[in-house]
């Protein structure tokens, strides 16, 4: 069962991706985690992957069960996160705001990385990602 704060719209997608990539033991090995995250549109550097694994591997066994995997995406309220990132309160996240947010989280993303991330969430292609209503 996904954590309660996980956005319900994505729970079935998380379950599907987890099942596609997990081994017979219903756990993701570190080598299986990267393709599972890529399938969710998340690309991490090897250092970020190690940090993420260490942060969410609650039992410390080096593998992730479904709840541990889902906790990667547990962010509470997407709207609150969006509003915090939207520094100029325009209703959109621009490249500068995304880069600032990533820097605050300790990620040093290149302009290309930021533009790639933005293109993945910019539903209408106007260059201004916005939250779903």
Secondary structure, DSSP 8 states (H G I E B T S, - for coil): ---TTS-HHHHHHHHHHHHHHS-TTS-B-HHHHHHHHHHTT----HHHHHHHHHHH-TT-SSSB-HHHHHHTT--S-HHHHHHHH-TT-SSSB-HHHHHHHHHHTT----HHHHHHHHHHH-TTSSS-B----
